[in-house]
Amino acid sequence: MQLMTKEIEKSLPPLGTFSETLSEDIPIAFKMFTPWSNWTWYVTEGRKEENGDFLLYGMVHGFEKECGSFMLSELEEITGPMGLTIERDRGFTGTLNQVE
């Protein structure tokens, strides 16, 4: 599955868009998850790098819940059991305050 589409790229808020926002009512651009574990990435903003990769920022639910940045290429390289890869939740919409 393609994690970054042209549609998402066009609508992705630039890095720093919500840096002054204190509210958790920040819209989530898209959600990615590992189908073999409980890791989830809620992307809120990002930037296309010169090499074509994307530096993304958002909330990650893994061992802990934390906000931070991550490279799309690193997530695309992850392979789980039986060749599973990270997937994008195509139907997800919401804001950070709606995420458990």
Backbone bond lengths (Angstrom), bond angles and torsions (degrees), N, CA, C in turn:
res aa  C-N    CA-C-N  psi(-1)  N-CA   C-N-CA  omega(-1)  CA-C   N-CA-C  phi
1 M - - - 1.454 - - 1.525 109.02 -
2 Q 1.307 115.10 139.10 1.460 120.73 177.00 1.528 108.44 -79.87
3 L 1.336 116.26 122.02 1.459 120.11 -178.53 1.521 112.04 -78.89
4 M 1.321 117.35 -39.85 1.462 121.84 -179.76 1.531 108.82 -108.95
5 T 1.316 116.14 119.08 1.459 120.78 176.82 1.525 109.23 -105.07
6 K 1.316 116.60 165.27 1.469 120.78 176.52 1.525 110.25 -60.82
7 E 1.324 116.85 -37.08 1.468 121.39 179.46 1.534 110.95 -63.64
8 I 1.334 116.93 -45.89 1.466 120.60 177.94 1.524 109.86 -64.40
9 E 1.330 116.57 -43.74 1.464 120.82 -179.38 1.535 111.03 -57.38
10 K 1.318 116.82 -43.59 1.469 120.66 -179.12 1.526 112.50 -66.14
11 S 1.328 116.98 -33.32 1.467 120.28 -176.23 1.525 113.91 -96.64
12 L 1.343 117.92 -3.76 1.470 122.08 -177.12 1.529 110.51 -68.98
13 P 1.338 117.97 119.31 1.467 119.96 177.52 1.527 110.47 -62.96
14 P 1.337 117.43 142.90 1.467 120.71 178.99 1.531 111.83 -63.81
15 L 1.337 116.24 154.13 1.467 120.94 175.67 1.523 109.41 -55.21
16 G 1.311 116.09 137.24 1.458 121.56 178.46 1.514 114.36 92.58
17 T 1.322 117.46 -6.00 1.460 121.06 -178.09 1.525 111.72 -55.77
18 F 1.325 116.83 -40.99 1.464 120.55 -174.83 1.522 112.89 -108.26
19 S 1.333 117.63 16.39 1.468 120.55 -175.82 1.523 113.26 -63.60
20 E 1.308 117.99 -27.34 1.464 121.44 179.54 1.532 112.04 -98.00
21 T 1.321 116.77 4.41 1.458 121.26 -178.01 1.518 109.87 -86.98
22 L 1.316 116.87 123.52 1.465 121.19 179.23 1.520 111.51 -89.88
23 S 1.297 116.87 -21.69 1.457 122.51 -177.48 1.515 110.39 -75.02
24 E 1.316 116.02 150.55 1.460 120.58 172.96 1.526 110.07 -89.58
25 D 1.331 117.18 10.15 1.456 122.44 179.98 1.533 110.00 -84.34
26 I 1.311 116.03 40.20 1.467 122.80 -179.33 1.526 107.94 -87.80
27 P 1.336 117.65 129.48 1.465 119.45 -179.25 1.527 111.95 -68.46
28 I 1.302 115.42 143.47 1.456 122.01 177.28 1.522 107.96 -94.20
29 A 1.329 116.34 123.29 1.468 121.54 -178.55 1.530 110.73 -70.77
30 F 1.329 116.03 -44.16 1.469 120.41 174.17 1.519 110.13 -165.55
31 K 1.312 114.28 161.78 1.467 122.27 -176.04 1.520 108.95 -120.35
32 M 1.344 115.68 136.87 1.467 122.23 174.42 1.523 107.99 -124.13
33 F 1.325 116.27 153.79 1.463 119.61 -178.66 1.522 110.73 -153.28
34 T 1.329 114.76 158.99 1.463 120.67 173.22 1.522 107.26 -95.27
35 P 1.325 118.56 122.04 1.469 120.42 -179.14 1.530 113.66 -71.81
36 W 1.331 117.66 -9.27 1.459 120.25 -178.41 1.526 112.95 -105.80
37 S 1.345 118.10 -1.35 1.462 120.05 178.37 1.524 108.80 -150.77
38 N 1.319 117.12 -165.87 1.462 120.42 -176.05 1.526 113.96 -102.87
39 W 1.325 119.24 17.33 1.467 121.88 179.82 1.523 110.33 -78.02
40 T 1.347 115.67 134.69 1.459 122.37 179.56 1.523 109.11 -141.67
41 W 1.326 116.50 139.67 1.467 123.56 177.77 1.526 107.87 -118.15
42 Y 1.331 116.88 121.82 1.462 122.98 176.67 1.529 106.77 -106.88
43 V 1.321 117.41 103.72 1.466 122.77 -174.74 1.525 109.68 -86.18
44 T 1.334 115.86 127.79 1.464 120.46 179.49 1.528 112.60 -110.00
45 E 1.339 117.77 -24.32 1.468 120.86 -179.05 1.520 109.27 -162.60
46 G 1.326 115.69 168.02 1.456 118.35 -179.63 1.506 112.42 -173.87
47 R 1.341 113.87 177.77 1.463 121.14 -178.60 1.521 108.83 -146.00
48 K 1.329 115.72 134.59 1.459 120.08 174.51 1.525 108.24 -80.62
49 E 1.312 115.84 127.47 1.458 122.06 -179.27 1.536 110.02 -83.99
50 E 1.316 116.49 165.38 1.462 121.50 -179.89 1.527 112.49 -59.10
51 N 1.329 116.76 -31.37 1.465 120.89 -179.32 1.531 113.06 -83.02
52 G 1.354 117.89 2.50 1.457 121.78 178.82 1.514 114.57 94.26
53 D 1.325 116.98 -12.31 1.463 121.83 177.76 1.535 108.89 -74.91
54 F 1.313 116.90 169.32 1.452 121.59 178.10 1.514 110.72 -121.93
55 L 1.333 115.83 130.55 1.456 122.06 170.01 1.527 105.06 -93.37
56 L 1.311 116.27 116.15 1.460 121.91 -175.62 1.517 110.36 -110.81
57 Y 1.315 115.89 154.95 1.459 121.73 177.45 1.518 108.10 -133.89
58 G 1.321 115.75 142.37 1.450 120.31 177.48 1.509 111.53 172.83
59 M 1.314 115.01 -162.98 1.459 121.54 -179.84 1.527 108.97 -99.93
60 V 1.326 115.21 135.19 1.456 121.67 178.78 1.524 108.07 -115.66
61 H 1.319 115.71 127.69 1.458 121.18 172.86 1.526 106.28 -106.63
62 G 1.313 116.18 109.13 1.457 122.47 178.66 1.508 107.87 -137.43
63 F 1.329 116.75 -117.94 1.458 120.11 173.81 1.527 109.46 -67.26
64 E 1.311 115.76 -32.39 1.469 124.27 177.62 1.522 107.55 -133.14
65 K 1.331 116.15 168.83 1.456 121.33 170.64 1.516 106.84 -101.54
66 E 1.338 116.30 120.47 1.456 119.52 -178.64 1.518 110.30 -151.91
67 C 1.319 115.12 155.76 1.459 121.55 175.02 1.514 108.90 -98.38
68 G 1.316 115.65 144.53 1.448 119.58 179.21 1.509 111.31 179.25
69 S 1.324 114.84 -177.64 1.459 120.49 -179.15 1.523 109.89 -107.75
70 F 1.326 115.26 156.54 1.455 122.02 -179.18 1.515 108.11 -158.07
71 M 1.317 115.72 153.81 1.462 121.85 -179.66 1.528 109.30 -93.58
72 L 1.313 115.73 135.05 1.458 120.98 179.01 1.524 110.60 -59.61
73 S 1.323 117.12 -41.35 1.469 120.47 -177.95 1.530 111.99 -59.77
74 E 1.328 117.07 -35.21 1.465 119.97 178.92 1.526 110.81 -66.16
75 L 1.317 116.75 -38.79 1.462 119.75 178.63 1.526 110.62 -70.42
76 E 1.314 117.13 -35.66 1.467 120.94 -179.55 1.519 112.04 -68.41
77 E 1.329 117.75 -22.06 1.467 122.12 -178.95 1.523 113.10 -84.09
78 I 1.317 118.24 -14.21 1.462 121.67 -176.26 1.521 110.41 -73.27
79 T 1.324 114.83 130.25 1.459 121.32 176.86 1.522 108.50 -125.81
80 G 1.318 115.76 128.90 1.457 121.48 -179.33 1.515 111.61 -99.95
81 P 1.315 116.34 -164.31 1.455 121.52 179.42 1.532 111.26 -57.36
82 M 1.305 115.79 141.90 1.463 123.72 177.13 1.529 112.57 56.88
83 G 1.351 116.44 28.41 1.457 121.01 176.05 1.513 115.26 78.49
84 L 1.329 118.08 11.35 1.458 120.32 178.62 1.525 110.71 -64.70
85 T 1.318 115.93 148.72 1.457 121.62 178.25 1.525 109.43 -126.70
86 I 1.315 115.65 168.89 1.460 120.76 177.18 1.520 108.48 -64.90
87 E 1.323 115.96 140.77 1.453 121.44 -178.16 1.520 110.49 -119.45
88 R 1.320 115.37 160.18 1.468 121.89 175.49 1.521 107.46 -104.57
89 D 1.324 115.20 134.63 1.468 121.35 176.84 1.525 107.26 -80.57
90 R 1.318 116.66 100.58 1.464 121.76 -172.70 1.524 113.87 -66.61
91 G 1.305 117.45 -25.45 1.455 120.04 -176.02 1.521 114.69 -100.75
92 F 1.328 117.54 2.89 1.458 120.41 -174.22 1.518 112.04 -77.72
93 T 1.320 115.39 134.32 1.465 122.67 169.10 1.518 106.68 -140.35
94 G 1.311 116.68 151.71 1.454 118.98 177.94 1.504 112.69 158.86
95 T 1.322 114.72 -173.08 1.452 122.54 178.82 1.530 108.35 -126.22
96 L 1.328 116.21 166.24 1.467 119.87 -177.68 1.522 112.65 -60.77
97 N 1.350 117.86 -32.55 1.460 118.06 -178.63 1.533 112.07 -73.08
98 Q 1.300 118.60 -10.04 1.459 121.90 178.10 1.530 112.44 -92.32
99 V 1.316 117.06 -6.17 1.460 121.94 -176.61 1.519 108.86 -91.00
100 E 1.301 116.01 134.81 1.476 120.16 -179.86 1.501 110.87 -72.35
